[in-house]
Amino acid sequence: MRHLALIALLPLLLVGCADEQEAKTAQPDVNAGKALAEAHCAACHGLDGRGVAPGIPHLAAQVDGYLYASLLAYREGKRTHAALRDMTKQLSTKEIHDVAAFYSTLPALEAQTDKKGITLSPYEKGKAATKVCASCHGEDGNATEPGMPSLAGQQPLYFMSAVQAYLHGTRNISTMETMLRGLSRIDLENMAIYYASQTPVRRGKPAVGDPVAGEPLTARCGGCHGAHGVSHDATTPTLAGQDAQYLVSAIKAYRDQTRTHDIMLDDNTDQEIADIAAFYATQESKAAESGPVTVQELSAKCDRCHAPGIENPTMEIPKIHGQNRDYLIRALRAYRDGKRGSSLMHNMSLPYSEAIIESVASLYATQDAR
């Protein structure tokens, strides 16, 4: 019976495949596409192809094949949008091709912004946001006061987790919480990127501990914090060049469980902790990022595929210059989080924080469509 059911289903599958193949090869009807767009699409995308609200993409002058593939993806559930899925299910494959052809033939739209092409990078935004920290941690994150940690060159995800600990009260310094309350997550990510790009300056001779005695005691630390305390993991702090007094207080806090961490040292004496801190304080550190993260450098990666005139016969690549900013943010998040099925885009956007996504989207939104 199951074999009979499959045999009965086979002609329907073949018809569906034939329908899609015919739609791909048939000449699209732009006038029919306009009528369909007026009935089904214009309320959100306009007849001129401009999204009517933030988060709704512009379709004017978009690549025909990309629009066609995207609409099919919504119909098949490969992209998630309830209204678009319902709408595309009402259309034949040929009609979807006609709609895509109509919007692709419309003239490109000018970007609606007063600052075309001017977008601050996460680095620049971070530098401005860190002014609230400068009095204690230094303008570039290199603190000079004993007991005050330096932030220059620190790993960005660790910086974020430390900040969250202050905000949630698991690290208890009232002045830190007060200063951080006025900053958004985007602000904090920008700060993390800025500090990660700064060159650490070695602090003075440690006032506590014996660096020579401390070196062999750091054997267990190196597995996470790297050789000589230079971390290569964005979630694990660099200890090299850090203030010795701060390291002593931090390590003791983990040992005494006033700070919590599953695998931090818990059995060292006060003298051993002082020696460990002294060793790391004398080590040379380096920045977690090789240099300022500029939005121009980030967009250069995107332009390898999305620059005007570039064609790739193996995939349909959309135009993104002049696209709606909020839509670009949503799309990049979807690729990063694996909610849109493109392994290339997922791999490209996987490390992108909200701050980087916002800057890239803002840059392209301020450019005229091409």
Secondary structure, 3 states (H helix, E strand, C coil): CHHHHHHHHHHHHHHHHHHHHHHHHCCCCHHHHHHHHHHHCHHHHCCCCCCCCCCCCCCCCCCHHHHHHHHHHHHCCCCCCHHHHHHHHCCCHHHHHHHHHHHHCCCCCCCCCCCCCCCCCHHHHHHHHHHHCHHHHCCCCCCCCCCCCCCCCCCHHHHHHHHHHHHHCCCCCHHHHHHHCCCCHHHHHHHHHHHHCCCCCCCCCCCCCCHHHHCHHHCCCHHHHCHHHCCCCCCCCCCCCCCHHHHHHHHHHHHCCCCCCCCCCCCCCHHHHHHHHHHHHCCCCCCCCCCCCCHHHHHHHHHHHHCCCCCCCCCCCCCCCCCCHHHHHHHHHHHHCCCCCCHHHHHHHCCCCHHHHHHHHHHHHCCCCC
